[in-house]
Amino acid sequence: MLWDVVRAICSARTGAAAILVSALSGCAVSERVPDPPPPVYVSASTWWQVDRDINAASRAAVEEARFHAYDAVENWRARVQERTEADYIPWFSGYWTQQWLAIKVGWYKLGSEDGRNSAINRLSLYLQEQYHDRVLDPVAEEIDPSSIREQATARYVRVLGKQLQGIPPRYGIPADQFDRRLESVPAIALAQSATGGASLSQIVHADSPAALSAYANLMAQIRKNADDAHSGLFDARIAPVARQTSERLVTRLATSGGASAAAAAVGGVGGVIISLAAAGIGVITHQNERPEMEAQLREGLNGALYDMYLGLKHDPGTGVLAGVLHISGQIEGSLAQTLVLPIRLEALPGGTVLPEEEAVPDEDSEDEILPEEDVDE
C-alpha cells in the first residue's frame, strides 16, 4: 500500500515536470526570430520590361498633359482675340488716340538724333506696352499661359506617378529595388545650374514637385525664355504697323502749317506743343481713313497672336509643354539607352548547368552517311 502511494507521487511529479518542459519549449519556439527571406532576384529581361513600361507610362502622361494644355491655349487665344477687337483696336483707331500719337511722334523726333527711325522704334514699343496693358495682362488674370505651362507639368508628374505605382506588383519587384531603379533615371538636368538636377524618384515622390530646387529653376528658366520669345514675336509683327502709323503722322506734321504763326510767337517747347496739337487731322478725314487703319492694325495683331499661339502649342523650349517635354525627354532618353541593348538572359543563382547531349541522327535524314561498300557501288 505504501509503495503504491510513493509510485503515484513520483508519477505526478514526472507529469508536472513534463508539462513544464513542454511549456518552456513552446515559449522558446515562439520567441525564435525567423530567418530573413532570401533577396528577390530580378532578371535583366524583367528590368528591360520594367523600363519599357516606365517609358510607356511617360508617353501616356505626356498625352494627358497635352490634351488639357491645348484646350486651355485655345481658350486663351479666343479671349485675346475678343479683347483685341473690343478694346485695343477701337482705342488705337480713335480720333483722340491718333491726336495723342501725333504728339508723341513729334516728341520722339524732337528728342532723338536719328529722327524718323527712332520715332518709329519708340512708337512700336509704346504700342506693344499698350497691348500688354489692355489685352494680354487682363486676359492673363483669367487664363495665364505661364500657369497653363505649370499646370501641365504638374499634371504630367501626377499622372506618371500613378502609372508607376502599378509596375512593381506586375512583376513582383520589391519596392526598394524599384525605387533604386527610379533613382537612376534622370528627370531634370539644367545646364549652368548650381542646384543640379533631379531624378525620377525625387519628382514622383515629392509632396510638391515645385518644392524641389531643380524643378523650380526649370520652370523659372522656361518662363523667362518664353517672355523674351513672345516679346520678340510681337515686336516683329507690330513694327510694320508702327512704321505705317508713324510715317503717316510724320507726314501730316510736316505738311500742317495752321499753327505756324502761334508756334513761332511762343517759341521753344511751348511752340512745339502748339504745332503738334494743331497738326491733328479733322474728324471727317479721320473717319474716312479709320477702316483702312483698323484693317492694317488687325492684320498685324492677328499675325502676332497667331505666332504666339503656335509658339505656346509647339515650341518645345517655351511652349505650354516645355516643362513636360524637358522631363519626359530626360526620362525617355535615358531609358532608350537600355531598351535598344540586346537582352542577355542570365542563369538563376544556384542553377544547374545541364550536360550537352549527343545528337541522335535522324533516320529519315538525306545526309545520312552510307557504308563504304554502298558508296563503292
C-alpha positions in Angstrom: 0.0 0.0 0.0 2.8 2.4 0.9 4.6 1.5 -2.3 1.5 2.4 -4.4 1.4 5.9 -2.7 5.0 6.6 -3.4 4.7 5.5 -7.0 1.7 7.7 -7.5 3.5 10.7 -6.1 6.5 10.1 -8.4 4.2 9.7 -11.4 2.5 13.1 -10.6 5.9 14.8 -10.3 7.1 13.4 -13.6 4.0 14.6 -15.4 4.3 18.1 -13.9 7.9 18.2 -15.0 7.0 17.1 -18.5 4.3 19.8 -18.7 6.8 22.5 -17.5 9.4 21.4 -20.0 6.8 21.4 -22.8 5.7 24.9 -21.9 9.2 26.2 -21.8 10.0 24.6 -25.1 6.9 26.3 -26.6 8.0 29.7 -25.3 11.4 29.2 -26.8 10.0 28.2 -30.2 7.5 31.2 -30.3 10.2 33.7 -29.4 12.6 32.5 -32.1 13.3 35.1 -34.7 12.5 33.8 -38.2 15.2 33.8 -40.8 15.0 36.8 -43.2 13.6 35.9 -46.6 16.2 35.5 -49.4 16.6 38.6 -51.6 14.3 38.6 -54.6 16.3 38.2 -57.8 15.1 40.3 -60.7 16.5 39.2 -64.1 17.8 41.6 -66.7 14.9 40.7 -69.0 12.4 41.7 -66.3 14.2 45.1 -65.8 14.0 45.6 -69.6 10.2 45.1 -69.4 10.1 47.5 -66.4 12.0 50.2 -68.4 9.6 49.6 -71.3 6.6 50.2 -69.0 8.1 53.3 -67.5 8.7 54.7 -71.0 5.1 53.9 -71.9 3.8 55.5 -68.7 5.7 58.7 -69.5 4.3 58.9 -73.0 0.8 58.4 -71.7 1.3 61.1 -69.1 2.5 63.5 -71.9 -0.6 62.9 -73.9 -2.8 63.5 -70.8 -1.0 66.8 -70.1 -1.1 67.8 -73.8 -4.9 67.4 -74.1 -5.6 69.7 -71.2 -2.9 72.3 -72.1 -4.0 72.6 -75.7 -7.6 73.1 -74.6 -6.5 75.9 -72.3 -4.4 77.5 -75.0 -7.5 77.6 -77.3 -9.5 79.4 -74.7 -6.6 81.9 -74.2 -6.5 82.6 -77.8 -10.2 83.2 -78.1 -10.2 85.6 -75.1 -7.2 87.6 -76.5 -9.0 87.9 -79.9 -12.2 89.1 -78.2 -10.4 91.7 -76.1 -8.3 92.9 -79.0 -11.5 93.6 -81.0 -13.4 95.1 -78.1 -10.6 97.3 -76.6 -7.3 97.6 -78.4 -8.4 98.3 -82.0 -11.1 100.8 -81.1 -8.6 102.6 -78.8 -5.9 102.7 -81.4 -8.1 104.0 -84.2 -9.9 106.5 -82.1 -9.7 110.2 -83.0 -8.1 111.4 -79.8 -5.7 108.5 -79.6 -4.4 109.4 -83.1 -4.0 113.0 -81.9 -2.1 111.9 -78.9 0.1 109.6 -81.0 0.9 112.5 -83.3 2.1 114.5 -80.3 4.2 111.5 -79.1 5.8 111.1 -82.5 6.7 114.8 -82.6 8.3 114.5 -79.2 10.2 111.4 -80.3 11.5 113.2 -83.3 12.4 116.2 -81.3 14.4 114.3 -78.7 16.3 111.9 -80.9 19.3 112.4 -83.1 18.3 109.9 -85.8 14.8 111.4 -86.0 12.4 109.2 -88.1 13.8 105.7 -87.3 13.9 106.5 -83.6 10.3 107.7 -83.6 9.2 104.5 -85.3 11.0 102.3 -82.8 9.7 104.2 -79.8 6.2 104.2 -81.1 6.4 100.4 -81.7 7.5 100.0 -78.1 4.6 102.2 -76.9 2.0 100.2 -78.9 3.4 97.0 -77.5 3.1 98.3 -73.9 -0.4 99.3 -74.6 -1.3 95.9 -76.0 0.0 94.3 -72.8 -1.9 96.7 -70.6 -5.2 96.5 -72.5 -5.2 92.9 -73.7 -2.6 90.4 -72.6 -2.4 91.3 -68.9 -6.2 91.4 -68.3 -6.6 88.0 -70.1 -3.7 86.6 -68.1 -5.8 87.2 -64.9 -8.3 84.7 -66.3 -6.0 82.4 -68.3 -2.3 82.8 -67.9 0.0 80.9 -70.4 2.6 80.5 -67.6 0.0 78.9 -65.4 -1.1 76.6 -68.2 2.6 75.5 -68.5 3.0 74.9 -64.8 -0.3 73.1 -64.5 0.6 70.9 -67.5 3.9 69.9 -65.9 2.3 69.2 -62.6 -0.4 67.1 -64.3 2.3 65.1 -66.1 4.2 64.3 -62.9 1.0 63.4 -61.1 -0.3 61.0 -63.9 3.2 59.5 -64.3 3.4 58.8 -60.6 0.1 57.0 -60.6 1.2 54.9 -63.6 4.4 53.9 -62.0 2.6 52.5 -58.9 1.3 49.6 -60.8 4.6 48.4 -62.2 6.2 46.7 -59.2 3.2 44.4 -58.4 3.0 43.5 -62.1 6.4 41.9 -62.0 6.7 41.0 -58.3 9.6 43.5 -57.8 10.3 44.7 -54.2 9.5 48.4 -53.6 13.1 49.2 -52.6 14.6 47.7 -55.7 12.1 49.6 -57.9 12.8 52.9 -56.2 16.5 52.4 -56.7 15.7 51.9 -60.4 13.7 55.2 -60.5 16.6 57.0 -58.7 18.9 56.0 -61.5 16.7 57.7 -64.1 17.3 61.4 -64.6 14.2 63.7 -64.8 15.6 67.2 -64.7 19.0 68.3 -66.0 19.8 72.0 -66.2 23.0 73.4 -67.7 24.7 76.1 -65.6 22.6 75.4 -62.5 24.1 75.2 -59.0 21.2 73.0 -57.9 22.0 70.2 -60.4 19.1 68.0 -61.4 16.5 65.7 -60.1 15.8 62.0 -60.5 12.5 60.4 -61.5 12.2 59.1 -57.9 12.5 62.6 -56.5 9.9 64.2 -58.6 7.2 61.5 -58.3 7.8 61.0 -54.5 7.9 64.7 -53.6 4.8 66.1 -51.8 5.1 69.0 -54.2 7.5 68.9 -57.2 7.6 72.7 -57.1 9.4 72.5 -53.7 12.4 70.9 -55.5 15.0 73.4 -56.4 15.7 71.8 -59.7 12.0 71.8 -60.6 11.5 75.5 -59.6 14.6 76.6 -61.5 13.4 74.7 -64.6 10.1 76.4 -64.6 11.6 79.9 -64.0 14.1 79.4 -66.8 11.3 78.4 -69.2 9.1 81.4 -68.2 12.0 83.8 -68.9 12.7 82.3 -72.3 9.0 82.4 -73.2 8.6 86.0 -72.2 11.6 87.0 -74.3 10.4 84.9 -77.3 6.9 86.2 -77.2 8.0 89.8 -76.9 10.2 89.4 -79.9 7.4 87.8 -82.0 5.0 90.6 -81.1 7.6 93.3 -81.9 8.3 91.8 -85.3 4.6 91.9 -86.2 3.7 95.2 -84.7 6.7 97.1 -86.0 5.2 97.4 -89.6 2.0 98.8 -88.1 4.0 101.3 -86.0 6.1 102.2 -89.1 3.0 102.9 -91.2 1.4 104.9 -88.4 4.5 106.9 -87.7 5.1 107.7 -91.3 1.6 108.9 -91.7 1.8 111.1 -88.6 5.2 112.5 -89.5 4.0 113.4 -93.0 1.0 115.2 -91.6 3.1 117.1 -89.1 5.4 118.2 -91.9 2.5 119.4 -94.1 0.5 121.1 -91.4 1.0 124.8 -91.1 -2.1 126.1 -89.4 -0.4 126.9 -86.2 2.9 128.1 -87.6 2.4 131.7 -86.5 1.4 130.8 -83.0 4.3 128.4 -82.6 6.7 131.0 -83.8 5.3 133.6 -81.4 5.5 131.3 -78.4 8.8 129.6 -79.4 10.7 126.9 -77.6 8.9 123.8 -76.2 5.6 125.6 -76.0 5.7 126.4 -79.7 6.4 122.8 -80.5 3.4 121.6 -78.4 1.1 124.1 -80.1 2.3 122.9 -83.5 1.8 119.3 -82.6 -1.6 119.8 -81.1 -2.7 121.8 -84.1 -1.4 119.1 -86.5 -4.3 116.7 -85.8 -6.5 115.7 -88.7 -10.1 116.6 -88.9 -12.8 114.3 -87.6 -14.3 113.6 -91.1 -11.0 112.8 -92.6 -10.2 110.5 -89.7 -13.5 108.6 -90.0 -12.8 108.1 -93.7 -9.4 106.6 -93.0 -10.3 104.6 -89.9 -11.4 101.4 -91.7 -8.1 101.1 -93.5 -6.2 102.0 -90.4 -8.0 99.3 -88.4 -7.6 96.7 -91.2 -3.8 97.2 -91.1 -3.7 97.0 -87.3 -5.9 93.9 -87.2 -3.6 92.2 -89.8 -0.5 92.9 -87.7 -2.1 91.9 -84.4 -3.7 88.7 -85.8 -0.3 87.7 -87.1 1.3 88.4 -83.8 -1.4 86.5 -81.9 -1.1 83.5 -84.3 2.7 83.4 -83.8 2.3 83.4 -80.0 -0.4 80.8 -80.3 1.8 78.5 -82.4 4.7 79.1 -80.0 2.6 78.2 -77.0 1.4 74.9 -78.6 4.5 73.7 -80.4 7.7 75.3 -79.2 9.5 72.7 -77.1 11.6 75.2 -75.3 9.0 77.9 -74.4 5.5 76.5 -75.1 3.0 75.2 -72.5 4.5 71.7 -72.7 8.1 72.9 -72.3 8.3 71.6 -68.7 6.6 68.3 -69.7 8.9 67.8 -72.7 12.0 68.5 -70.7 11.2 65.9 -68.0 9.8 63.3 -70.4 12.8 63.8 -72.7 15.2 63.2 -69.9 13.4 60.1 -68.8 12.7 58.5 -72.2 16.2 59.4 -73.4 17.8 57.6 -70.5 15.5 54.6 -70.9 16.1 54.4 -74.6 19.8 53.6 -74.0 18.7 50.4 -72.2 15.8 49.5 -74.4 17.9 49.3 -77.5 20.5 47.0 -75.9 20.3 43.2 -76.6 18.7 41.2 -73.8 21.1 38.8 -72.1 19.2 36.1 -70.3 21.0 35.4 -67.0 21.0 32.0 -65.3 19.2 31.9 -61.9 21.5 31.8 -58.9 22.5 28.3 -58.0 21.2 26.9 -61.3 22.5 23.6 -62.6 24.1 23.5 -66.0 22.8 20.6 -67.9 25.4 18.4 -69.8 25.3 18.5 -73.5 23.5 15.6 -75.1 24.9 13.7 -78.1 23.0 14.3 -81.3 20.9 11.4 -82.4 20.9 11.1 -86.2 17.6 11.3 -87.9 16.8 8.0 -89.8 15.0 10.0 -92.5 17.8 12.5 -93.0 19.0 12.8 -96.5 22.5 13.5 -95.1 22.8 10.0 -93.6 26.4 8.5 -94.1 26.3 5.4 -96.3 28.6 2.3 -95.7 31.7 2.2 -97.8 30.5 -0.8 -99.8 27.4 1.1 -100.8 29.4 4.1 -101.8 31.7 2.0 -104.0 28.8 0.6 -105.8 
